[in-house]
Amino acid sequence: MERKGIKGIDRRTLLIGGGAGIGLIVAWAAWPRTYLPNLPVREGEAGFGAWLKIAPDGQVTVAVPQCEYGQGVFTTLPQIVADELGADWRRVGVEQAPLSPLYANALAAGEIFPGVLPERLRATHARRNALVLTGASTSMRQFEGPLREAGAAARAMLCQVAARRWGVEWTACDTANGFVVHDKQKIGFGELAAEAAGEEVPADLPLREGDGARLMGEPAPRLDAPGKVNGSANFAADIRLPDMVFAAIRQGPVGTVKLYSVDEGAARKVPGVLQIVKDERWVAAVANNSWAAQRALDAMKPRFEVATKVDSASIQAALDAALDGDGTRMESEGDLSATFRGARVVTAEYRVGVALHAAIEPMAATASFADGRCRIWMATQAPGLARAAVADVLGMSEGNVVIHPVFAGGSFGQNLEHDVAQQAALIAREVGKPVQLTWSRGETCLHDRYRAPAAARMTARLGSNGAVAGWLAKIAAPASGHELAARLMAGDGAIAAGLALAGSGDPAAVAGARPPYRIANLAVDHHPADIGLPTGYWRSGSHGATAFFTESFIDELAHVAQIEAHSFRIAMLGGEPRLARCLSTVATLGGWQGGLAGSGQGLACHAFRGSYIAVMVEASVGGDQRIKVDRIVAAVDCGRVVNPDVVQQQIEGGLIFGMAGALGATTGFTGNMAEARGFADLDLPRLADTPEIMIELIASEADPGGVSELAVPPVAPAIANAIHAATGVRLRQLPLIPGGE
């Protein structure tokens, strides 16, 4: 059906950039479309919409569109369906969902690329472009509702069939442990599935009620664990294809213009080497084994032409210049100018260094050409974007590129990127065989999309009662969100139009900088810094930096006001009762002593992704001038909990990840190259460094919030505050290094 004013305009025409682009996107967003499920169904299976299918033996398989990288989505999302369906958890399986607009994650798009598109258009854009994304702790928040409805719909359809056989009302039937039941009668799901799949879903779809025989809130065993234990789970480097060869790659340093020279003769002398593939900014060696490919790279001694100079000094200089230059006001409340005018203020400056993702798995992808199609096996948090990028670099239609997502070994945002897939595809096309490309650990470090460094100048005025009357956070950081959107969604006209209209301030760069406290007059300014270094999404985004700035400065203000740090915070949390409860709970559980000098105790709290956390740390400085974290206590309110074991795992992992980001995981730069080339250079915590950890999950009936990133932001400020209590020295730079400032 054509509508007046948009006759003859196709999707590509609508998505033009520039000032008129947004108006056209609005018209495009109003254009109705229907998307049908494309979940593959094997012989004998019955499909129930986009989310689940049931086999004749009663096996329930749930489709999950998210990347499983250890956060537990292959368990928690199926658990929602199984709970609502009344399935037997022992008969529940999971498979990766196909790429489809029905699985679009608009919430992740808004969290990872905030401010790029108007909120009213975000969901439409995500669905139109099948924007399947994993990240920003959005899986549960985005998909709990659709999954619950899918389970309820399938339950109703099964009950309708069983009810006809029994001659009763379907609403009198229920489900439990994989059966439809009515009084003493019961029929297994498998016997009903084929007929039930053709039933109509009731217009008034009831959800399960009551606590009996529920899977919600139960520590159901993880569905991904058996395969990871017995080795049957496939990661990118596990893929094996007929006639497959192996490639190793060397990419130019930051700022590379082109590949300058290589010694191909030396490389070809390495036994097993088959071919050398060159691109403008990289060179790859292809061999019949990965060791030979890596040796050939070393032998060819590639050299690159570099246009700009990037090192630790230039990065810091760029942050300094930005902090002293003009900024864009991102948050504002009250009259800050009047509050500061003629007042005595407290100021402090903080810095956060570049950090690596340091996932256990290096970047890898396997590519194959057959039947006019390119197939890619890779761990990806954005399969649709990876497909588009591969199609673009090959000059092919997206319909001729197939992405096979596999498990990821960590990620922390690393697998949003798709350079390795593009490279593998180009190499496979060149050599005419399936190719597995694995970046070395050094290459993964040298070409990470790093956590953006940042500098903050914090200013506050204390009122007569000691509370904060005025607050100004000036944050210098690269526009990492805009950079990420432009890089990952190059060619998307809507994104281009949004970026053109977005201005210089980037909400992603200062995300989390607005304090959770009740402060009448406040402002947050972003000072964009051009550091010459590619940055990307790092677990918790900018919250890891902004929470460090906020919670460290709050601690300093409490000392200036001569008010105990816990009471100082609580007094300003009248508008955040859930966060206040977390803070009070952690103080009680941890045996908070008031942050007295010599106590070595520090507090911090944070709210984001719909969840709340407070952390208390006990830490000290050893004779070797290294920080030792002895104990971490956390209180968490993340709303309704689907699987408490998975939540516990994610909070524990987040605390350790936050500790790594506080004490290491960083690198300097020399000659346009990262100085860290492996785990040994990152000063990551080891098993012997792991502190005693205590976690309290606060019961809540609120909607589920994000969990996988929640524990990362408050750890660094809590450690810094603990070190101040232990030594009297205030550390204002990450990583925290005693005597380093």
N, C-alpha and C positions, 0 to 999 in steps of 0.2 A: 504494500500500500504506500503510495507516494503522498507526501504532505506538502502543502503550499510553502514555497520558499526554499525547499531543499531538493527539488526535482533535479535528477541527473547528477547529484553530488554523491560520490562514493566515499568510502572510509578514508582513503588516502588523501582525497581532496579536502575532507573536513579537517584532517589533522595537520593543517599547515601551521607554521610557526608565525611569530610576530604578534602584534597587538590585536589583530582580528581573530587570532586563533581561539581564544577563550570563548568568544561569542559563538563561533562555529562548533566548538566542543559542546556547548550547551544544547544546540540544536541536535547534534549527534547523540547526546545523552538521552534526549527525549524520544529517540527513534526506538520503538519497541522491538525486542528480539526474544526468541525462546531457544533455550539450549537443552538438548536431550542428553541423557546419560550415555556415556560411551565405555562404561565398565565392562571389560571382556568377561564373558560367561562361558565356562567350559561345558562340555557335554554332560547333561544331567543336572547342572546347576540352575537355580532359579534366581534371577536378578530382582532385587527390590530397590529400584532407583539407582542413584549414583553411589551409594555408600556401602551396601552390603549385598551378599548373595548367600544362598543356603543350598547345600548339596543334599542328595537323597539320603546320605547317612547321618544327616543332622549337623554336619560341620558348617559353622557360620564363619564367613570370611568378610572382614571389614576392610574397605579401601581407605588408605591414609595418604593424603597428598603431600604430607610434610616430610622433610628429610630427617631420618633418624641418625643423629650423631652422638647418641649417648644420653640425650635428655629425657628419653622415655616415651616419646609420642606414639611409638608402635605398640605401647601398652595402654597408656591413659586414654587415648582417643577410642580404641576398640572397647575399652572398659565402659565408656559412656553408652555406646550402642548396646553392649551385652547387658548392662544393667537395665536399660529401658526395655529391651527385647525380652528379658527373662531367660537369657541363654545360660548354658552350662559353660563356665570359663574353660573347662578342659576340652571343649569342642569349639573353641574360638580361635581363628587364625587371622593373619593380617597380610596384606599385600600392598605394594606401592600403587597408588591410584594413577590412572593415565592423565596426561595433560588435558585439561578441560576448563572452560570458563566457570563451571560449577564449583570448582575448587579454588577459585581466586581468593586471595587473602588481602582484602582492602585495608584491614587494620595494620598489617605489617607494612604495606606501602606507605601508610600515613605515619607510622613510627620511624621507619628507616629513611624516608624521604619527606620529612614534614615541611609544609609550606610550599611544596612544589605545585600542587594542584588544590583548588578550592575543595573543602571537605564535602560539599554537596555533589561533587563530580567524581570523588575518589572511588567509590564503590562501582560506579558505572564504568569508569576507565579500567579498573582492575579486571572486571568481568569481561569487558569487550576484548581485552588483550590477554585473557587467560593468565593473569599475573599471579602465578603460584609462587609463593614466597614462604620461606621458613626463617624466622628471626624475630628479634625484639620481644621475645616471650609472648607471642600472639597465638600460638596454636590452640590452646585451651580457650582463650577469650574469643577467638574468631569462630571456632568450630563446635563448641559445646552445644549451642542451640541447634544447628542443623543436624548434628549427630544424634541428639536426643530425639528430635522429631523423626529422624530416619528409623531409629529403633522403635519408637512408638507406632509409626505407620506400619512397619512390618509386623509388629505384634497384633495390631488391629486386623490386618489382612489375614494372618494365620488364624486368629480367633473367629473371624467371620466364616471361614471354611469349616472349621471344627464345629461351630455352632449349628450350621446347617445339617451336618451329619447327626448331631445329637438332638436337633429339633428344639434348640433353646435360643434365647437372645444372645448375641455375641458379647454384649456388655456384661453378661453374667459369667463369661469365661475369663480366665487369667492365664498367665504363663509362669513357669518356674523350671529351672534346671534343664531347659531345652524341650519342654513339653507344653502344649496347651492343656489346661486342666479345667474341669467343671465337676464339683463334688468329688466322686471317686473315679471319674472318667479322665483319661489322659491320652493324648496322641502326640508323637514326636514331631518336631519341626520338619524333619526330612520327609515324612510321609505327606505333609500338607503343602510343602513349599511350591511345587510345580503349579498346583491349582491356585494357591494363594497369590502367586505373583501376578495374576490377572485381575485381582480384586480392586475395587475402587477404595481409595483412602477416605475415611469418614471426614466430612467437613469440619466437625467438632472433634478434634483429635485429643483424647485424654492422655495425660502423662501419668506415669506410675506414682502412687502415693504410698506412704507408710514406710516402715523400716524393716519389715520382714523380708528375709531372703534377698537382700539387696547387695549389689557389688560396689555401689558408690561408697567411698570412704574405707574400702577394704584393701589390705596390702596384697592384691592379686599378683601372682608371679609374673615377671616380665616375659613378654612373648618373644623378644629379640635375644634373650639370654641363651637359650639352648644352642642356637646357631653360632653364637659368638664363642661359646665354650667348646663346642665340638669342631669348630673350624669350617663349618659349612656356609656361614654367612659370607657373602661376597663384598669385598672392598675393591676400590678401583684397581689396585695392583694385583688382585687375585684373578682378574679376567684372563682367560686363555682362549684364543681363537685359532683355527687351522691356519698354518703358514704365517703366524704372527711374528713380527720382528720387534726389536726394542730400540727405543730412542732416548738419548740424553741431550740436554739443551744447555747452551750458555747464552745468556741475554746480556745486553749492554748495561752499563751502570745507569743510574738515574741521570736523566738529561741527555741520553744517547740520541744522536741524529741518525747514524747509520753504522753498519758493519764496515770496518776499514780494511782488515786483512785477516786471512787465515792460512795456515800451512796445511793444505789438503793432502799433500804428499806424505807428510809425517803421519797424519791420521789414518791414511789408507794402509800403512804398514802394520797397523795393529791387527792381529789375527781376529777374524770374525766380523770386521767392519764391512758393511755392504754399500753404504751411500752417505754422502754429505748433502744436507739440505740447508740452503741459506735463505734468510729473509733480510729485510732491511735492518732490523734491530736484534736479530739473533741468528745463531747457527746451531744445527743439530747434527749429531752423528747417529747413524742407524746401523745396528749390528744384530747378529743372531743371539746376543745375550747382553744384558744391561751393563755388565762389568766392562765388556769390550767397548761399548758405546761411550762409557764415561772415560775410559783410558784414551780413546780417540780424541775426545774433546780436550783433554789435557795436552795431548800431543800437538794439536793444531794451533794452540796458543792464540786464540782469537783476540783481535784488537778492535776497539770501537772509537768512533769520533764523537766527542762529547761537546755540547754547545754551552752548557752553563755549569757553574761551580756550586756544588752543594756539600757542605760539611757541618759539623756541630755548631761551629761559630756562625755560619751564615743562617742557620735555622734560628738560633737564639737572637741574632740581629734582626731577623724578619719579625719575630714576635715582639721584640722591644720597640721596633719602629711602629708596628701596628698598635701596640698598647698606648703609645704616645700620640698616635694619629687620631683621625676621626672614626667614630663608631656609629653603629645603628642601634637605636633603642628597640629592644625586643620585648621587654616586659616593663610595665609601669603601673604604679598605684599611688594615689595621694599626691602631695606636693613636696617632692624631695628637695627642690631648690630652697624653699622656705625653711625646711627643717634643718638644712645644713648651713644656711646663711648665718655667719658670725658664730657658729657653734664650734665647740671643741669636739673633734672627731677622732676615731681610732682607725688606723690604716694598716694594712699588711699586704704583702705581695707573695704569691704562690706560683709554683711552676710544676708542670707535668711533662715528663719526657716522652719521646717516641717509644712505643711498645710494640712488640711482635705478637702475633696470634699464638705462636709456639704450639700448634696442634701436633699431636703425636704422629699424624699422617701427613707426609709431604704432598704437594699438589701432584695429581696424576690423572690421566685419562687414556682410554683406549678408543681408537677410531678405526672404522672399516668402511670401505665402499663396496656395495654390491647392489645389483638390480637398479641402478640409477639413484641409489639412496646412500646417504652418509649416516652411519650409526655411531653413536658416542656412548660409551660407558664411563660414568663419572659420578663422584659425589657432588651434589649441587643443591644449594638452597634456593635456586631460582632456575628451574629447568626450562621454562619458557624463554627467559632471557638468554640462557645458554644456547638454546636452539636458534634463536634469532641471530645471535652473534656468529655462530658457526655458519649459518646460511649466508650471512652477509660477507664473511671473509672468503667463502667459496664461490660467491656469486650464484647461489642456488635458491630455489624456493624453500621457504620454511617447511612446506609440506614434504620435502624430500630429505629432511633431516629428522632423525629419530634419536631422542635422548633416553638412555636407560639409566635411571638413577640407582645408585647403590649406597650401602651404608657409608657413613663418614667417620673417621677416627678423630673425633673432636670437631673442630672447625672454628667455633667462637666468632663466626662471621667470615672466616677465610673463604669458605665455599660459596659465598655470594659471587665471587669473581669467576670468570670463565676463560681467561687467557690460555690456560693449559689445554682446554678443549679446542680452541681455534688452532693452536699450534699443532696438536695431534692430528686434526683434520687435514691441515695443509701438508704435513709430512706424509700422511697415509696416501693422499692423492698423488704426491710426487713419487713415492716408491712403488705404488700399485699393490700394496699388501696391507693387511691389518697391522697397526702400529700401536704399541703401548709406550706412552711417554710418561716418565716419572721425573719430576724435578728432584735433584739432589737436596739434601738438607741445607747445604750452603746456598743453593739457588733459591730455595723456599725462603730463607732468611733475607737474602739480598734483594728479592723481588716481592716481598710481602707488601700488602696494602696496609700500612702501619696505622696503629692508633695515633690520631693526630696529637701533636704536642700542643700545649696551651700555657698561657701566662695569665694570671688574674691579679688585678689591683682591687682590693676590697676596702670599702670605706663604710663606717657606721657611726651613728650618734646614739649614745645611751641616754635614756630619759632619766628623770629625777628618781624614779623607782627602780632603776637598774635595767629595765626592759629596753629592747632595741626600738628606738623611735624612728630611725632612718637607716636605709641600707642601699648601697650602690655596689654592684658587681660589674667591673669592666673586664671583659674576657677577650684576650687576643688568641685567635685560633684560625686555622684554615677553614674555608667553607666546605667542610668535608661532606655534608649532606648533598649540597649542590654538585660537588665533584662526583660523588658516587652516582647520583641520578643521571648526570650527563654521560658518565662512562658506561654504566650498565644498560641504560635505555637509549643509547645513541640511535637516532633515526625515528624515535617516537615523537611525532609532531606535537602531541598534547604536552609531553614533558618539555619539549623545546619551547613551546609557548609559555608554559608555566614558569620555566627558568628565566625567560626573557622578562617576565613581569615581576619576578620575585624580589628584585633589588639585591643589594650587596649583603645584607644581613641574612644569616642562615640559622633557622631555628634548631637544626640538628647540631650545630657547633656549640650551642649553649643550653642544650636540653638538660633539664634538671637543675638549672641555676637559680630558679625562683625558690626561695626557702619555703619549707612547709609551715613556718612559724607565722603567727599573726603579727605582721609589721605594717603599720598604717601607711608608711611612705617608703617606697622602694623602687628600684629600677635595675634592669639588667641590660647591659650594652654589649653587642658583639663588635669586635674590631677585627675584620677579616685580615688574615696574614697570608701572604704568598711565600711559602717556605721552600718551594721548588721540589717538594717531595710528595709522591703519591700517597694518599691516605684512604682508609676504608672504614668499614664498620667493624668495631671491636666489641666483644661481649660487654653489654650494658651501654654501648654508644658513648656519648659524652658525659653520661651520668657518673662514670668512674672518675672523671676529672672534676666535674662541678660539685659533686658531693664532698670531695676532698677539700675544695675551696670553702664551701659553706660550713661544713661541720668542724673543720679546723678553726675557722674564723669565729664561729659561735663559741668554741671552747676558749679562745683568746678573750672574747668579749666577757665571758663569764668570769674570768680571772680579773679583768679590769674592773668589773662591777663588784668583785668580791662576793660572788654568789656561787654556791656549789653548782657544778655543771649540770647535774640531773634536774635540780629544781629550776635552774635558769631556763632549760628547755621546756619543761612541763608547763611553766607559767605562760608560755607563748603558744601552746598547742591546743588552745580552747576550740579551735576550728577543726582539729584533726584528732578526734577521740581514739580512733583505732591506732594511730601512731603513738599517742600518749600511753595507751595500754601496753603496747610493745615495749616502750621505754621503761615503764614502771615494772613490767614483768622481768625484763632482763636485769634491771638493777637488783631486784629481789633474788632472782635465781643466782646471779653472779656474786652476790655478797658485796655490792657496791659500797665502798668506804668513803665516798665523797670526793674521790680524785685527789686525796691528800698527797702532799709532796713525799716522795719516796714509796708511794703505794704501787706505782707502775700500772695503774688502772686507767683506761680511757673509754669513753662512750662515743657513739655516733648513731644516728638513725637516718632513715631515708624512706621516701614513699614514691613509688612509680609503678607503671604497668598495672595499676589497680590493686597493688599489694603494699604491705607495710613491713618494715623490719627495723629492729634496734639491735645493736651489737655492743658487747662489752669485751674489751681485750685486756689481758695482763701481759705485759712485755717488759723487757729489760735490755740493757746493753752489756755485752760480755767484755772480757778483757781484750779480746781481739777486735774490739770496736764494731762488732756485728750485732745487729738486733736479733734478739731471740723472743719469739712469741710463745708464751707458755700456755695460754688458755684463751679460747674464744667461746663466748656464750651469746646465743642469738635467740630472739623472740620474734616470731613470724606470724603475721595475719595475712593469709593469701586467699581469703574467702573459702568457699566450699572446696573441700579436698577430695579429689577423685581417688588417688592412691597415695596414702601417707608415706609409704616406703620410697616411692619415686620423688615425692617432695623433699623428704629427708635427704635423699641422695643429691638432689640438685642444690639444696641449700649448703650441704657440706662441700660439694664441688665448687660452688660459688665462693664460699669463704676461703678455700684454698687458692682458687684463682685470684681472688682479690688480694690475698696475702702475697702471691707471686707478683702481681702488678704493683704492690706497695714496696716490695724489697728488691725486685729485679725485673726480668722480662723485657728489658730495654736495651738500647744500643746507641752508641755514638756513630758519627759518620765521618769518614775520611776519604777524600778523593772521589766523591760521589757514590761511595759504597758503604754499606752498613759494616760496622766493625764486628758484629756478632755473626758467626758463621755456623753455629750449632748450639745444641742445648747447653753444652759446657760453658758457653760464653754468656748465658742468660741469667746465671745465679738463681735458678729456680729452686723452690723449696723441695727438699728430699724427704723421704719417709722419716728420717731421724729429726727433721725440723718440724714435723707436723705437730701442732699443739693439741692439747686436750680440747675437744669440741663438745659443747652441749647445746642442743636445739630444742626449743619449746614451740610447738605449733598451736597457736591460739584458735580454739574452736570458733567458727564463724559460719553464718548462713548467707553471707554476701555472695554475689556472683564471683566465680573463680577469677583470680588475678594472675599475673605472670609470675613465674617462679624461677626459670632457668638462669635469669640474670640478676635476680633480686638481691642476692647476698654479696654481689661484687662491690657496689659503690661504697658501703659504709666501712669496709674493712680498713682501707688505707688511713682515713682520718681517725678511726678508733686507735690504730697503732700509733699514729703520730701523737695523739692526745695522751696515750699511755706512756710514751717515751718522755713527753714533757713532765708528766707526773713522776716518772722515775728519776729523771736527770735534771729537770729544770730547763732543758734546752728545747726550743721550739724548732722542729724540722718542717720547712715549708716547701720542700721540693720532692717530687717522686722521680725515681725511687728514693726511699728514705735512707740516707747514709749519714750516720753520726759523724760530725766534723767535716761533712762534705760541702757546707755552705760557708 
